[in-house]
Amino acid sequence: MERSLSSHYRDPGVDNWSNHNIKYVKLALYEGRSEVAYVVFNAVGSSITDWFQSTRVIASSWSDVTARGTYNVFSITGHLSHLRRFHINKSYGGCSNDKGYMVVSDIKGGGCQWDSHPIYPQFLYSKINSADNWEKLMFGRADILAIFVYI
């Protein structure tokens, strides 16, 4: 899904997820042609919606995003589901203390400064090797979010 596109590409084969014996799923963020962040999941026995779980993490570009990590949000629908999706967040403590790894910000709202952007969607990610404070506004803005499925 690229911000400049009015729609996104989705392979229709994912509609038959359970028939493909999927082993791994990789969610990756790109700036230009460079991968800037990723999470790889064990997708054995998963469905089209439950592969994105902290307990399924097997590798990540953030050293502390692991299957044993502690998160207050780790969900495709995320927190404020119509505003934040594919959300991996470490902690909330009021807008100025919110810390996380990545989020797709879909529409304006949410009440925090880090929820307001000139265009949507926004693919936001921590540029450091761990969770970062969203309100610092130092997070990266990826151009492309890609989900790869390995059989």
Secondary structure, 3 states (H helix, E strand, C coil): CECCCCCCCCCHHHHHHHHCCCCEEEEEEEECCEEEEEEEEECCCCCCCCCCCHHHEEEECCCCCCCCCCCCEEECCCCCCCCEEEEEEEECCCHHHCEEEEEEECCCCCCCHHHCCCCCCEEEECCCCCCEEHHHCCCEEECEEEEEEEC
